Amino acid sequence: MRFGAKPREIWKKTSDLNGKYNKLNVKLNRLMMLDYVWTKLVADKEKFWKLVAVKQNTLCVSVRLSVARNELIGRREGLIKELNKHFDKPWIEKIEIVKDLGASNE
């Protein structure tokens, strides 16, 4: 620290952090939480269902097999409900299935 410079603010409790984070940090934290929860929810299905993107309130999921696609369609509402439990306000409204970019053409 240079002579005469104002010392850094020291945080003593969590309420000191209110308003310190910008919107980008909040969005990144939500995305990291979503990725973690998605991985835990789909568990062994992760090799068939890949979370590709989030567009506003929609999850874009890539599906490798038609059987896995049908199962995702059946479990869609339950997954949305489970995902939203982990956020202060319901965030995810729908799950959209997108073409798997890594699949070979049959």
GIRA-V546966 format. One record per residue. N is the residue number from 1. RES is the residue in one small letter. SS is DSSP state (H for helix, E for strand, L for the rest). PSI is psi in whole degrees, 0 to 359 (NA if undefined). Layout:
n | res | ss | psi
N | RES | SS | PSI
N | RES | SS | PSI
This chain:
n | res | ss | psi
1 | m | L | 136
2 | r | L | 154
3 | f | L | 130
4 | g | L | 356
5 | a | L | 150
6 | k | L | 130
7 | p | L | 154
8 | r | L | 147
9 | e | L | 134
10 | i | L | 129
11 | w | L | 129
12 | k | L | 335
13 | k | L | 165
14 | t | H | 331
15 | s | H | 341
16 | d | H | 341
17 | l | H | 349
18 | n | L | 129
19 | g | L | 0
20 | k | L | 335
21 | y | L | 141
22 | n | L | 172
23 | k | H | 328
24 | l | H | 317
25 | n | H | 320
26 | v | H | 316
27 | k | H | 318
28 | l | H | 320
29 | n | H | 319
30 | r | H | 319
31 | l | H | 321
32 | m | H | 319
33 | m | H | 317
34 | l | H | 314
35 | d | H | 317
36 | y | H | 311
37 | v | H | 318
38 | w | H | 314
39 | t | H | 318
40 | k | H | 322
41 | l | H | 315
42 | v | H | 341
43 | a | H | 254
44 | d | H | 346
45 | k | H | 355
46 | e | H | 331
47 | k | H | 344
48 | f | L | 330
49 | w | E | 114
50 | k | E | 124
51 | l | E | 116
52 | v | E | 316
53 | a | E | 166
54 | v | E | 122
55 | k | E | 107
56 | q | L | 256
57 | n | L | 19
58 | t | E | 131
59 | l | E | 134
60 | c | E | 118
61 | v | E | 130
62 | s | E | 133
63 | v | E | 134
64 | r | L | 321
65 | l | L | 153
66 | s | H | 327
67 | v | H | 316
68 | a | H | 327
69 | r | H | 314
70 | n | H | 321
71 | e | H | 320
72 | l | H | 319
73 | i | H | 319
74 | g | H | 325
75 | r | H | 1
76 | r | H | 307
77 | e | H | 318
78 | g | H | 320
79 | l | H | 318
80 | i | H | 316
81 | k | H | 315
82 | e | H | 319
83 | l | H | 317
84 | n | H | 342
85 | k | L | 336
86 | h | L | 4
87 | f | L | 152
88 | d | L | 326
89 | k | L | 145
90 | p | L | 128
91 | w | L | 313
92 | i | L | 126
93 | e | L | 329
94 | k | E | 162
95 | i | E | 123
96 | e | E | 133
97 | i | E | 125
98 | v | E | 161
99 | k | E | 137
100 | d | L | 115
101 | l | L | 339
102 | g | L | 353
103 | a | L | 149
104 | s | L | 152
105 | n | L | 129
106 | e | L | NA
